[in-house]
Amino acid sequence: MTSASDANTAHSPLVTGRKLRDRTIAIAVFALVFLAFRGGGSQVYDARYSVLIAQRLATQGTFHLDDVPGATADPVDARGAPLLHKVNGRIHHYFPPGTPILTAPLMVVGRLFGATVFDAEGRYDLDRETRLQRRIAPLLMATLVAVIFLTSRVLLDQPTSLVVAAAAAFGSQIWSTASRGLWSHTWGILLVGLAIHGLLRSENGRGPARPARLATALCWAFFCRPTFAIPAVGIALFLAVRRRSELAVFVAVSALWLAGFATFCLAQYGAVLPPYYDPTSRLESGHFAEALLGNLVSPSRGVLLYTPLVWVCGFLIVRYWRMLVHRDLVITALAITGAHWVAISMFPHWWGGWSYGSRLTTDLVPWFALLGILGLRALRDSGESRSRGLRATAWGILAASVLINANGGLWSEAVMWNRTPDVDLHPERLWDWRHPQFLHPFVESRGTDEPPDAS
């Protein structure tokens, strides 16, 4: 709870001036990151049709894809992965509905400037959709980076917070995956980042508790991707232990959103959840041990290799455990991270199909950022932050993270590693240290790197 002195301090001219400076810097961070993310490759695989559905929602109030000129009615894409399916005789996108619903308001604005997925003849144009996704995804991810900067400012100084924001932006899946197209992760991690920001501010006495906003952000993240149920449950348990007075509001608002989602799904799919959310068709334990290891250290999917900054976060948390502030938040973040690791390892397609690096751990980036922020605060409080050895090691790991994620962010060739031979047909490639994905743009290709026919 915030004391009276804290409340008075929060409204002092000094604090108000600091907030204005932070917000001004956050806007500058957003602008610079957005410009940086506009370049590079695109990854419009699972996300295909997301902007088309968003535009149809914005202009016609229609969610299905029946009778769209130029849009394929085939149930799979050129790689054989499901994209569309028929429900009650109507064609629907196979992937969760949250992303196109949240994108629809942006298409309302975009239409004022001529943004559309249809060509001059009124036919659906995948190239136009790709270009729009390559504008919308960087916009969302630049917003997340600005939020991470503001979250860091709750506990750290401005220079350190700028480093944290830059590390999250360019040293993680934010650059190599979530900014490359409207993956179901993209909206989700922005919403989780906003939830973490509000939670840390209220825990630190910098703002009021807003359980309704917290529930809304986490529910909509779940509507984008089912694995975001894990942080929703984790934060509910955190509130049950730490802030019971807010739990009732959190649960009530969550129940309202879930009831609305179930009503929508019944109307669209004839079930309370979309088919994508059915665990019986998406989870199994046959490859669990391999997937647990692969999601950590596979040369083409391991998070410890593709996001080396995780090593820094882990070291800071372990080394300075006794100095940590908000230790309950640390435990919550670690529990959510562990549960997510187990969940994605139950997926038989645990490598995430045609993607770059550790895509299925993209959901964890906001939690990695939080752990890094709390770890750096503990490092500062320990008095060891001036250690040259620690600084040199941390900067070296940051450079490695940026270089590895630059491959996925800048070059489409990195994603084309999946093509020859097709990783979905030859998953043994995931353990090939002679030809890891992060080196693919710089080594001789095994075959053609022409992108698959998207028609």
N, C-alpha and C positions, 0 to 999 in steps of 0.2 A: 504494500500500500504506500501511497505517496503522502508524506507528512506535510504539515502546514508550511514548515520552512522550505521543503522541497518545492511546494506549489508556488511560494513567493519567489524563490530563486528562478523557477521556470519562466516567470513572467517579468524578470528583471531586464532592463535595457541591454545589459551585457549578453545575456543568453539570447535575447531576441536578435541582437546583431549577429551573434554566432550562427543562429538558424538561417538568417538571410544569406550569410557568406557561404554556409554549407549548401544551401539550395542553389545558389548561383554557381558554385563549383560543380554540383551534381548536374545541372543543366549543361555546363561545358563538357563534362564527362560523357553525358548522353550524346551530345552532338559529335564529339570526336570519335567515339566508339561506333556510332551509327555510320559515319562516313567510312571508317575502316572496314566495317562489316559489309558494306555495299559491294566491295570487290570480291573476287575469288569465285570458287565453284558453287554449284547448286546441287542439292540432294532432294529432288522431288520424286520420291518413290511412294511410300505409304501415304504421303500427303496429297497425292494427285486427287483432284476433284474438290479439295477442301475449299478453295476460293470460289469455284463454280457453285457449290452448295451455298456458301456464304452470300454470293450475289443473288442467287435465286431466293434465299430467305429475305434479303434486303429489298428486293424488287417485287417478288410475287408471293412471299410468305409460304413458299413451297420447299419441302425438305427432300423430296425424292428426286430422281434423275430420269424419270420417264420422258421420252420424246424430246431429248435435248439434241438438236442438230450437231453432229460432229463428235458427240460423246459416245464412246464405245459401250455396247451392252454386254461385252464379254465379262465373265466373272473373274478373270485373272489378268494380270499385266503381262508384259512381254517376257518376264522372268518366271512366270507360272505362279506368282504370289497372288493371293486373293485381294481384289480391290473392290469389287462390287458383288452384291448378292441380291436375290429377289426375296421379298417378304410380302406376303399377301398380294402377290402379283405385281408389286412395284419394285423398281430398282433402287437400291440404297447403297451408300458407301459402306464398306465393310468395317471401317475404323470408327472410333468413338465420335459422338456428335458434338462434343464440347468445343473443339477447335473451330469448326465452321460457324457455330452459333455465336461464339465470342468474336469471330472475325467479321460477322455480318455488319455491325455498326461501322467498322472501318471501311467496308465497301459502300455504305451509304455516303460517307464523306468522299471516298475515292471516286464515286460516280460523278460528283460535281466537277471533277477534274479530268473526266474522260476515262477513268480506269474501268476496264471491262475484260472479261475472259472470252468475249465473242468477237469474231472478225467482222469486217464490213458487210459480209453476207449473212450475219447472224448465226454463224456456226461456232461451236466451241473450239478454242484454239489453245492447245497445251502450251505453246511457247508463251502466249500472253499470261496464262496462269503461272508459269514458272517465273516470269519477270515480276509479277505481282507478289508472289511468295518471297522473292529475293528482295522485295522492299519491306514487306510486312514483318518477316522474321527478324531482320536486323533492327527494325524499329522496336520490337518487343524485347530483344536481347540487350539493346542499348539501354532500354528502360530498366531492365534487371540489373545491369552493371551500376547504373546510377543508384538504384535501391541498395545494392551491396555497399557502395560508398557511404551512403547515409547510415546504414546499419553499423558499419565499422566506426563511424564517428560517434556512436553512442559510448564507445569504450576507448577509442584510439585517437591520436592526433591526426591532423589533416594530411601531412606527408605520408604517414604510414597507411592511412585509409586510401589514399590514391594508389599506393602500391598494391594493396589488397584488391581494389577494384580492377586494376590493370591485370593482376595475376589471374583473377577470376575470368576476366574477359578473354584473354589471349592464351592462358595456360590451361584451359579446360575444354570440355565439350560444348560450352557456350559458343566458342568460335568454330570448332571442327564439326559440330552437329546441329545444335539448336538454331543457329543463325543462318544455316544453309537452306532452309525450307521450313514449312509449317509442319514439322514432326509433331506428334501428339505430346512430346516432351516440352515443346516450345512455350505454349501458353501455360502449361502446368508448372514449370519451374519459376516462371514469373510470379504466379499466384502464390506459390510456396515461399518465394523470396519476400513477398509483401507480408505474408503471415509471420515469418521469422522476424522481420523488421519491427512489426507492431508488438510482437511478444517480447523481444529484447528491450525495446523502449519502455514498455510498462514494467518489466522486471527491474529495470534500472531506475525507475522513478522519473522517467523523462516524458511520460504521457499516460493518459488514462487507459484502463483495461477496456478492450472492445471485443468481447467474445463473439458478438454477432458478426462483426467484420471478419474475425478469425475463422468462424465456421463457414461463412460465405466463400472466402478465398479457397479454403481446403475442399469444400464440396465441389466447387467449379473445377478445381484441379482434378478431382476424381472423375468428373464428367468428361475431362479430356483424356484421361488414361487411368485404368483401374488400379495400377500400382500406387497411385497417390492416396489410396485408402490407408496405406501404411502410416504416413505422417499424420493423417487425420486421427487415427486411433492413438498414435503416439502422443499427440498433443492433448487429446482428451484425457489420457492417463496422467499426463503432466498436470493438467488442471485439477484432476481428481485428488492429486497428492498435494499440490502447492496452493491452488486457488479455487477451493471448492465452491465459493460463492459465485464464481463465473461459470461453473460447469453446467448448471441448469440452463442458462441462456444459450451456451454453446450447443448443448444437446438439442434443445428445442428448435433453434434456428437450423441446425443440421437436418433435423427430422422434417422440417418444412421443405427445405430444398430437395431432400431425397424423395419426399412424396411428390413434389412437382416433377422431378426427373422420371420417377416411375410412371406417372400419368402420361408424360410425353412419350415414353418408350412403349407403353401399352397402345397408344394411338398409332405410333409409327411401325413398331415391330411385333405387336401382339404379345409382348412379354414385359416384365417389370424392368429388365435390363437388356441392353443390346446383346446380340449373339457374341460379340467380341469379348464380353465380360464373363462368359461361361467358363468357369475353371475346369470343368470336366473335359473340355475340348482343348485346353491350352496348357494344362499343367500335368506333369508326370514325373516319376522319380528314376526312370531308367538310366539317365545320364547325369544324375545329381552330383556324384563325386567328381566326375570330369568337369562339369559345369562350375562347381564351386571353385575348383582350382583354376579353370580357364578364365573365369571372370576376374581373377586376381592377376594371373601371370602369363596368360596366353600371349605369344609374341604379336598377335594381331587383334586381341580383344581384351587383354588384361588391364584393369584400371590402374594397377601399380606401375605399369609401363607407360600407359597413354596419358595418365594424369600424375606425373611424379610428385606434384605438390602435395598429394595425399601423404607422402612420406614426411613432409615438413609438419603437416597438421598432426600426424600421429606422434612424432617426436615431441612436439611442444606439449601435447596433452599428457603424455606419459612422464616426460621429464619434469614438468612444472605442475603436476596434479595438485599438490597441496596449495599452490598459489592461485588456483583457478577461482574466478568469481562465477557466480551462477552455475555451480556444479550440477544442479539438477537439470539445467538445459543441456549441459555436456552429456550427461547420462542419457537424456532423451534423444539427442542427436545420434549418439553411438548406437542406441537400441534401434532407432529407425534405420540407420545405415546397415546394421547387421540383418534386420528383418528383410530389408530390400534385397540384400545380397542372396539370402536364402530363397526368396520368392523368384528372382530372375533365374536362379539356378535350377528351379523346378520346371522351367520352360524348355521343352525339348529342342527348340530352336534358339538355344541360349546365346548364340553369337549375334542375334539380331539381324540376320539376313544381310542384304546389301547395304552396308553402312561403313562408317569409319571408326576404327578403334572400339572403345568401350561404350558404345551407344546406350546400352541398357542401364548403365549407371549414371546417365545424364540427370535423372531425377534427383540424384544425391548432391549435385553441385551446390545448391544453396546451403545444404548442411555442412559440406566441406568448408564453405566460406565462413559459416558461423564458428565451426571448430577452429579455423585459422585465426579468426578475430579473437576468440576467447583465449587461445594459446598465446597469441602475441601480447595480449594484455598481461597474462601471467608472466611471460618473459620480461616484459617491462618492469613489472612489480618485483621481479627477482633480482633486478640490478645487473643481470648478465647480458643485457641487450647490446652492449658494446663489444662483446667478444668477437674478435676478427675471424676466428675459425668458424663460428656459427654464421656470421654474416656471409662469408665467402661460400660456405656450403649452401646456404639458403639461396643466394643469388645464382649459383651454378644450377641448382635444381629448378629454379624458376626459368632460367634460360632453356633448359632441356624441355620443360613443359611447353613453353611457347613454341619452340622449334617443332616438336612432335605434333602439336595441334595446328600449327601453321600448314602442315601437309594436308590435313583434311579441310582446312578453311580456305586455302588458296588454290589447290589443284584438284580438279575433277579426276585426274589420273589416280589419285590415292584411293578413291572409291572404286575405280575400275579394276583394282586389285581383285575384287570379288568375282570378276567375270571369267577368267580363264586359268584353270578350269573353274566352273561355277562353284563357289564356296558352299552353297546350299546342297549341292550334290556331292561335294568332296570336302566335308568338314575337317578331314585330317589336315588340311592346309593350315588350319588355325594353330597348329603346333610346329609349323615349319620355320625354324629360326634362320634358315638360309635365305628366305624371302619374306620377311615380315612386312605387313602392310605399310608401316610408316616409312619404309625405304623404297616403296614401289615407284614413286615419281623419279627416283634417281638411279634405278637399276634397269637392266634390260628386261623388257616385258616378255612374259611367256607366250603371249599371243596378242591378237588384236585388242586394242583398247577403245575401239569404237563403241560409243554408248549404245545400249539396247534400243531397238525400235520401240518407240512409245505409243505407236498407233494401235 
